[in-house]
Amino acid sequence: MGERLTLEEAGRFHGHLGPYLTLGYLAGDFAVNVLKPETEIDLEARVRVRPQRPYTCFVDGVQCSSRCTLGKLNIDVSEGSGIEVEFLNTRTGNSLRLRVRDETLSAIQSASDLRTAVEWILARSIEELFEVSSHIYETRSEDPLDH
């Protein structure tokens, strides 16, 4: 799929490295690793988030790591009560849904500063940060001997 931005580069793109950007980045990175898109247009993202900062910073993280961007129209952002994203590999039909856990939001909102919140996030597993669900279809390779 080509080279993607690092978390540090995403921070420069966004303006700073904050916890919501980091969560979005990790969600997109996880989706790319699980869904394995072959090109930058094989993956679509649907983000549902509160329409205010800092929650919307999550969207920049998703764009930087997944290459689902507003410019390519393969990301859709709508209003939600929490923070969640669903990724779809349009080539395979496989999908992945990640919802930021309430405990994650509480922890980062009570952190003393942005750096502490980001360090806390980076020390956790995806499953600790997000509720994860997926729909993965087995892809069978065509074996000429099967015919």
C-alpha positions, -999 to 999 in steps of 0.1 A, spaced: 0 0 0 30 23 1 45 44 29 23 60 55 30 88 79 46 80 113 29 91 145 54 119 148 47 131 113 9 129 120 16 152 150 33 177 127 5 175 102 -21 181 130 -1 207 149 7 188 180 8 152 193 -23 148 214 -42 119 228 -72 120 204 -49 122 174 -29 93 188 -60 72 193 -71 78 157 -37 70 144 -36 37 163 -71 28 151 -61 34 114 -28 16 118 -45 -14 134 -71 -15 105 -44 -14 79 -25 -43 95 -57 -64 100 -75 -56 67 -44 -54 45 -55 -30 17 -34 -33 -14 -39 3 -25 -48 36 -9 -83 33 -23 -91 -2 -11 -99 11 24 -129 32 36 -135 47 70 -167 58 87 -160 79 118 -186 88 143 -175 114 168 -187 144 189 -185 174 165 -161 194 187 -124 195 196 -106 176 209 -128 147 199 -125 155 162 -87 153 164 -93 116 162 -102 121 125 -67 135 116 -51 105 132 -73 81 112 -64 100 80 -27 100 86 -24 63 94 -50 47 72 -47 70 41 -85 73 41 -88 110 34 -114 137 29 -97 145 -4 -101 110 -18 -137 108 -3 -129 74 13 -136 87 48 -170 98 61 -173 118 94 -207 120 112 -219 130 146 -218 104 174 -220 103 211 -186 86 216 -157 80 193 -158 51 169 -147 41 135 -156 14 111 -131 4 83 -141 -15 52 -117 -32 28 -138 -27 -4 -118 -53 -23 -124 -82 2 -155 -70 21 -137 -74 54 -145 -48 81 -133 -37 115 -150 -16 140 -132 2 169 -150 21 196 -129 41 221 -137 26 256 -152 50 282 -124 41 305 -99 53 279 -116 86 276 -118 90 314 -81 82 317 -69 107 291 -93 134 303 -79 131 338 -42 131 327 -22 160 339 -11 171 304 -11 159 267 23 142 269 12 121 299 -20 111 281 -2 101 249 23 81 269 -5 63 287 -22 55 254 10 42 239 16 19 269 -18 1 263 -29 -26 238 -55 -20 212 -80 -41 231 -74 -20 263 -81 12 244 -109 1 221 -139 -23 219 -130 -42 187 -152 -62 165 -145 -75 130 -161 -93 101 -133 -112 83 -141 -135 54 -117 -163 46 -102 -157 13 -94 -190 -5 -66 -191 -30 -75 -207 -63 -57 -240 -64 -56 -253 -100 -58 -289 -86 -92 -282 -71 -109 -281 -105 
